[in-house]
Amino acid sequence: MDSIKDYLNKNKDRFLDELVDLLKIPSISADPAYKGDMLKAAEAVKARLLEAGCDTAEVSETPGHPVVYAEKIIDKNLPTVLVYGHYDVQPPDPLDLWDSPPFEPVIKETKIHPEGAIFARGSCDDKGQMYMHVKAMEYMTKNDELPCNVKFMIEGEEEVGSEHLDWWIKENKEKLQNDVILISDTGMISKDTPSITTGLRGLSYVEVEVTGANRDLHSGLYGGAVANPLNILSQMISQLTDENNHITIPGFYDNVENLSDEERSKMAEAPFSLEEYKEKLDIKDVHGEKGYSTLERGSIRPTLDVNGMWGGYIGEGAKTVLPSKAYAKISMRLVPNQDWKEITELFKKHFESLAPDSVRVEVKPHHGGYPYVTPINTIGYQAASKAYEETCGKTPIPQRSGGSIPIVSLFEKELDSKIILMGFGLDTDAIHSPNEHFGVWNYLKGIETIPWFYKHFTEMSKK
């Protein structure tokens, strides 16, 4: 395994060029207009997996976007690692906030990444992190360092809730059997402080529609006499939280996991500078639920956020109308013991109760996922910890993430496997935002670290 640094140095430029080619494909799963690009991205991933040494690879159809499945079985008596990732990306909007086109990748230096960072949609979430596993596989097969069996499941619907992956897993349950599932779709505290994600928040995502009159109305003739759906929607949303930023939906907190003072104290040991945090985001102060720290608000507490709101006239100049309809997209991040389906119903009931008789309200559930917490006493976690120690020289800190990977809890339920979240992104990588990027150092460090996980996991599984 000592030869991996030499292999990285010799192949660094090629590894970057291959990732750039993949990032050029606008594989936006949320927009049907990009269906052809989704298939193109899937075929590209399949081709790269075969080149990396997999014995078989296929683009497997689902009722939605396809799943890329590949494997290399060297000995059925050896452990099997299942790698999960996704090739779909978030929509790049708003385009005018990008410094360079989102699907024309550029590598440039930043304060945090003096060695360069790859700027493109999907660079960190998740094409760059997924592709680390492909290149790690290449190294292991080319240098006869692969110690166990490997399976890859790379999907195309993660950014829209993995709607059809449940069906696909159940259809392919037998061939997906494994001893551990390895995912890189999370982050690390910093380049100097490695960490392993041990928890993910769940998600409930809804769209709401408020309807007033049967057509847009003249704001002079009808203003003040007929309800304005945009005004009403704003008022309804404002009632979803109180003065302490506590969510007001009845029953919302009934099953929330409350961590002990000891657990919260351990979380607080993670290096964190509130001033640096505010400086990076260019904000004067933080905001959130009273009684919790910034780290806690972003990981162990549930949230409710408006992700988009629209209605009426938003073009150039002025048009004085009362819009007939107003809309908003709202997401709720959930913590252990909260059921996203129950939360969605609680939200629907409460939101409808806030509407005055002057409007009609419709709540449309989109997708969701369950929270997940992985124990740190498993062989998989210990192998991951040793892998970071090999390449970073430090024992990684276990850390809960504020993000969601909706399919993770299903993996454990259907495949009876523990999930290890070895992420190499940073919280400054602007995922889901304009100017998303992924550090070259982080990309290469991931490729360097992953093979050590295979080595330690295989050795520890034999004991």
C-alpha positions in Angstrom: 0.0 0.0 0.0 3.0 2.3 0.3 3.1 2.7 -3.5 -0.2 4.7 -3.6 1.5 8.1 -3.2 3.7 7.3 -6.1 0.7 6.2 -8.2 -1.1 9.4 -7.3 1.8 11.6 -8.3 2.2 9.8 -11.6 -1.5 9.9 -12.4 -2.7 13.1 -10.8 -3.3 15.0 -14.0 -5.2 12.2 -15.6 -7.3 11.7 -12.5 -8.3 15.4 -12.6 -8.9 15.3 -16.3 -11.3 12.4 -16.0 -13.2 14.1 -13.2 -13.5 17.2 -15.3 -14.9 15.2 -18.2 -17.6 13.8 -15.9 -18.4 17.2 -14.4 -19.1 18.6 -17.9 -22.2 16.4 -18.2 -25.2 18.3 -16.8 -26.8 15.3 -15.1 -29.6 17.2 -13.4 -32.1 14.6 -12.1 -34.8 17.1 -11.1 -35.3 18.4 -14.7 -36.8 16.0 -17.3 -35.1 18.1 -20.0 -31.8 16.5 -18.9 -32.8 12.9 -19.2 -30.4 12.3 -22.1 -27.5 13.7 -20.0 -28.5 11.5 -17.1 -28.1 8.5 -19.3 -24.8 9.9 -20.7 -23.4 10.3 -17.2 -24.5 6.8 -16.2 -22.7 5.3 -19.3 -19.6 7.3 -18.5 -19.5 5.9 -14.9 -20.0 2.4 -16.2 -17.1 2.8 -18.6 -14.8 4.2 -15.9 -15.6 1.3 -13.5 -14.7 -1.3 -16.2 -11.5 0.6 -16.9 -10.8 0.6 -13.1 -10.8 -3.2 -13.0 -14.4 -4.2 -12.3 -15.2 -7.6 -14.0 -18.8 -6.6 -14.8 -20.7 -3.3 -15.0 -24.2 -2.4 -16.2 -26.6 0.5 -16.5 -29.6 -0.9 -14.8 -33.0 0.6 -15.6 -35.5 1.8 -12.9 -38.9 3.5 -13.3 -36.8 6.7 -13.1 -33.1 7.3 -13.7 -30.8 4.3 -14.0 -28.5 2.8 -11.4 -24.9 1.9 -12.4 -24.0 -1.5 -10.9 -20.5 -3.0 -11.0 -18.5 -5.6 -9.1 -15.2 -7.4 -8.8 -15.4 -10.7 -6.8 -12.0 -12.1 -6.2 -13.0 -14.7 -3.5 -16.4 -15.4 -2.1 -14.8 -16.3 1.2 -13.5 -12.8 1.6 -15.4 -9.8 2.9 -17.4 -7.7 0.4 -17.6 -3.9 0.4 -20.5 -2.2 -1.3 -19.7 1.4 -2.4 -22.6 3.8 -2.8 -22.6 7.1 -4.6 -24.6 9.2 -7.0 -24.0 10.8 -10.4 -26.9 13.2 -10.4 -26.5 16.8 -9.4 -28.6 19.7 -8.1 -29.9 22.3 -10.5 -27.2 25.1 -10.9 -29.6 28.0 -10.5 -29.2 31.0 -10.0 -26.7 31.0 -12.9 -25.8 34.6 -12.6 -24.2 34.0 -9.2 -21.6 31.6 -10.7 -18.1 33.0 -11.3 -17.7 30.5 -14.2 -20.3 28.3 -16.0 -21.4 25.4 -13.7 -20.8 22.7 -16.3 -17.5 24.1 -17.6 -15.2 23.1 -14.8 -12.2 25.2 -13.9 -9.4 24.6 -11.3 -8.3 27.7 -9.4 -6.6 28.6 -6.2 -8.5 29.7 -3.1 -7.5 30.8 0.4 -8.4 27.3 1.8 -7.2 25.5 -1.3 -3.8 27.0 -2.4 -3.2 23.8 -4.4 -6.4 24.5 -6.3 -10.1 23.6 -6.2 -12.4 22.2 -9.0 -15.3 24.6 -9.5 -18.3 22.9 -11.1 -21.8 21.7 -10.1 -21.4 18.2 -8.6 -17.6 18.6 -8.0 -18.1 17.8 -4.3 -21.7 16.5 -4.2 -21.2 13.9 -5.3 -19.3 13.2 -8.5 -15.9 14.2 -7.1 -16.3 12.1 -4.0 -17.9 9.2 -5.8 -15.1 9.2 -8.4 -12.4 8.9 -5.6 -13.7 5.4 -5.1 -13.3 4.6 -8.8 -9.7 5.8 -8.8 -9.0 4.0 -5.6 -10.3 0.8 -7.2 -8.0 1.4 -10.2 -5.0 1.7 -7.9 -5.8 -1.5 -6.0 -6.5 -3.6 -9.1 -3.5 -2.3 -11.1 -1.1 -2.8 -8.2 -2.5 -6.1 -7.0 -3.6 -4.5 -3.7 -7.3 -5.3 -3.7 -7.8 -7.4 -0.5 -11.5 -8.2 -0.8 -14.6 -8.1 -3.0 -16.1 -4.8 -4.2 -19.5 -3.9 -5.5 -20.5 -0.5 -6.7 -24.1 1.0 -6.7 -24.1 4.5 -8.2 -27.5 6.0 -8.5 -29.1 8.9 -10.4 -31.9 10.1 -8.1 -30.2 11.0 -4.8 -30.9 14.7 -5.3 -34.6 14.1 -5.8 -35.1 11.7 -2.8 -33.9 8.4 -4.3 -37.5 7.8 -5.3 -37.0 4.5 -7.1 -33.9 3.1 -5.3 -36.1 1.4 -2.7 -37.7 -0.6 -5.5 -34.3 -1.3 -7.2 -32.7 -2.6 -4.0 -35.5 -5.0 -3.3 -35.3 -6.2 -6.9 -31.6 -6.8 -6.6 -31.3 -7.7 -2.9 -29.4 -10.9 -3.5 -26.6 -9.5 -5.6 -26.2 -6.5 -3.2 -25.3 -8.7 -0.2 -22.2 -7.2 1.5 -20.4 -6.9 4.8 -20.2 -3.1 5.0 -21.4 -0.2 2.9 -19.0 2.6 2.2 -20.2 6.1 1.2 -18.4 9.4 0.5 -21.1 12.0 0.3 -20.3 13.9 3.5 -17.4 16.1 4.8 -14.6 16.4 7.2 -14.0 19.2 9.8 -11.0 20.6 8.0 -7.9 19.6 6.1 -6.0 19.5 9.4 -8.8 17.8 11.3 -10.1 14.6 9.8 -13.5 13.3 10.9 -16.0 10.5 10.2 -19.7 11.3 10.0 -21.6 9.1 12.4 -25.1 10.6 12.0 -27.3 12.1 9.3 -30.5 14.1 9.7 -33.7 12.9 8.0 -35.7 15.0 5.6 -39.3 15.9 4.8 -39.7 18.1 1.7 -43.0 19.7 0.8 -44.5 22.2 -1.6 -47.3 24.5 -0.6 -49.8 26.3 -2.8 -52.1 29.2 -1.6 -54.9 30.2 -3.9 -57.0 33.4 -3.6 -59.2 34.7 -6.4 -59.8 32.9 -9.7 -57.4 35.2 -11.6 -54.8 37.9 -11.0 -56.4 41.1 -9.8 -55.7 44.8 -10.3 -54.1 45.8 -7.0 -55.7 49.2 -7.1 -59.3 48.0 -7.6 -59.1 45.0 -5.3 -56.2 45.6 -3.0 -57.3 45.7 0.7 -60.6 44.0 -0.2 -59.5 40.6 -1.4 -56.8 38.3 0.1 -53.3 38.5 -1.5 -52.0 34.9 -1.5 -48.4 36.1 -1.3 -49.2 38.1 1.8 -51.1 35.3 3.4 -48.4 32.7 2.6 -45.8 35.0 4.2 -47.9 35.3 7.3 -48.5 31.5 7.5 -44.8 30.8 7.1 -44.0 33.3 9.9 -46.2 31.3 12.3 -44.3 28.1 11.8 -41.6 29.2 14.3 -41.8 31.3 17.5 -39.6 34.0 19.0 -37.1 31.3 20.1 -36.9 29.8 16.6 -38.7 26.8 18.0 -41.0 25.0 15.4 -44.6 25.4 16.4 -46.1 22.4 14.6 -48.0 20.4 17.3 -46.3 17.1 18.0 -43.2 18.0 16.0 -40.8 17.4 18.9 -42.6 14.5 20.5 -40.0 11.9 19.4 -36.9 14.0 19.1 -33.8 12.4 20.5 -32.3 14.6 23.2 -28.6 14.0 23.8 -27.2 13.9 27.3 -25.1 16.7 28.7 -22.1 14.3 28.4 -22.7 13.7 24.7 -23.2 17.4 24.0 -19.9 18.1 25.9 -18.0 15.7 23.7 -19.5 17.3 20.6 -18.2 20.7 21.8 -14.7 19.4 21.8 -14.6 19.5 18.0 -12.5 22.5 16.9 -14.8 25.3 15.9 -14.4 29.1 15.7 -17.7 31.0 15.7 -15.9 34.1 14.4 -14.3 32.2 11.5 -17.7 30.6 10.7 -19.3 34.1 10.5 -16.4 35.4 8.5 -16.6 32.6 5.9 -20.4 33.2 5.4 -20.0 37.1 5.6 -22.7 37.4 8.3 -22.7 39.5 11.4 -24.3 36.9 13.6 -25.7 33.4 13.6 -29.4 32.5 14.0 -31.2 29.4 15.3 -33.0 27.6 18.1 -32.5 29.1 21.5 -30.5 27.0 24.0 -28.2 25.3 21.4 -24.8 26.0 20.0 -24.2 26.6 16.3 -22.7 23.1 15.9 -25.7 21.5 17.6 -28.3 23.5 15.6 -26.6 22.2 12.4 -26.5 18.5 13.4 -28.6 17.2 16.3 -31.6 19.5 16.2 -34.5 19.5 13.7 -35.1 22.5 11.4 -37.7 24.0 9.1 -36.6 26.2 6.2 -38.2 27.8 3.2 -36.2 26.8 0.2 -38.0 28.8 -2.4 -41.0 31.2 -2.6 -42.7 32.7 -5.6 -45.9 34.1 -7.1 -47.1 37.2 -8.9 -45.0 39.4 -11.2 -41.2 39.2 -11.0 -40.2 40.5 -14.4 -38.7 43.8 -15.3 -40.4 47.0 -14.3 -43.8 47.0 -12.5 -47.1 45.2 -12.8 -49.6 46.0 -10.1 -51.4 42.8 -9.4 -52.7 40.7 -6.6 -51.5 37.2 -7.7 -54.1 34.4 -7.9 -51.6 32.0 -6.4 -48.5 31.9 -4.3 -46.1 29.0 -3.7 -43.3 27.9 -1.5 -41.0 24.9 -1.1 -40.2 23.9 2.5 -37.8 21.4 3.9 -37.6 20.0 7.4 -34.4 18.3 8.6 -35.2 15.6 11.1 -33.2 13.9 13.9 -33.3 10.3 15.3 -36.7 8.9 16.2 -38.6 11.4 13.9 -40.5 9.6 11.2 -40.5 11.8 8.0 -43.9 10.5 6.9 -45.5 11.4 10.3 -43.8 14.8 10.3 -45.1 15.5 6.8 -48.7 14.7 7.9 -48.2 16.9 11.0 -47.0 19.8 8.8 -49.9 19.4 6.4 -52.5 19.4 9.2 -51.0 22.4 10.9 -50.3 24.5 7.8 -53.8 24.0 6.6 -55.1 25.1 10.0 -53.3 28.4 9.6 -55.1 29.4 6.5 -57.9 32.0 6.7 -61.2 31.4 4.8 -60.1 33.9 2.2 -57.7 31.4 0.6 -57.4 27.8 -0.3 -54.3 25.8 0.7 -52.8 22.6 -0.8 -49.8 20.8 0.6 -47.9 18.6 -1.8 -45.4 16.1 -0.2 -42.3 15.6 -2.4 -39.9 13.2 -0.8 -38.2 12.4 2.5 -35.8 10.1 4.4 -35.2 8.8 7.8 -32.3 10.0 10.1 -29.4 7.7 10.7 -26.8 7.1 13.4 -24.0 4.6 13.1 -22.2 3.1 16.1 -18.4 3.7 16.5 -17.6 0.3 17.9 -18.0 -1.6 14.7 -15.2 -3.1 12.6 -16.2 -0.8 9.7 -15.8 2.4 11.8 -12.5 1.2 13.3 -11.1 0.4 9.9 -12.1 3.8 8.6 -10.5 5.4 11.6 -7.2 3.6 11.0 -7.3 4.6 7.3 -7.4 8.3 8.2 -4.6 7.7 10.7 -2.5 6.3 7.9 -2.9 9.2 5.6 -3.7 12.2 7.9 -1.5 11.2 10.8 -4.4 11.9 13.2 -7.3 9.9 14.7 -10.5 11.2 13.1 -13.2 12.8 15.3 -16.7 11.2 15.1 -19.2 13.9 14.1 -22.8 14.1 13.2 -23.8 15.9 10.0 -26.7 18.2 9.3 -27.2 16.8 5.9 -29.4 14.0 4.7 -28.8 10.9 2.5 -32.4 9.6 2.3 -31.5 6.1 1.3 -29.0 5.3 4.1 -31.5 4.0 6.6 -33.1 1.8 3.9 -29.7 0.2 3.3 -29.5 -1.0 6.9 -33.1 -2.2 6.9 -33.0 -4.1 3.6 -29.4 -5.2 3.4 -28.7 -5.6 7.2 -25.5 -3.7 6.7 -23.7 -0.9 8.7 -22.8 2.2 6.8 -19.5 4.0 7.0 -19.5 7.6 5.9 -16.0 8.6 4.8 -16.4 12.1 3.5 -13.7 14.5 2.3 -15.6 17.6 1.5 -15.5 20.8 3.5 -18.3 23.0 4.8 -17.0 25.8 2.6 -17.4 23.8 -0.7 -20.7 25.5 -1.5 -22.6 22.3 -2.3 -26.1 23.0 -3.6 -25.0 26.6 -4.1 -23.4 28.7 -6.9 -19.6 28.2 -7.2 -19.6 24.6 -5.8 -16.1 23.3 -5.6 -13.9 20.5 -4.3 -10.3 20.9 -3.3 -7.7 19.0 -5.3 -6.0 18.1 -2.0 -9.3 16.6 -0.7 -9.9 14.7 -3.9 -6.4 13.1 -3.9 -6.5 12.5 -0.2 -9.7 10.5 -0.6 -8.1 8.4 -3.3 -5.1 7.8 -1.0 -7.2 7.0 2.1 -9.9 4.6 0.7 -7.5 1.7 -0.1 -6.3 1.7 3.5 -9.9 1.2 4.6 -10.1 -2.0 2.4 -6.9 -3.2 3.9 -7.8 -2.7 7.5 -11.4 -3.8 7.1 -10.3 -7.1 5.5 -7.6 -7.8 8.2 -10.0 -7.0 11.0 -12.7 -9.1 9.6 -10.5 -12.2 9.7 -9.8 -11.9 13.4 
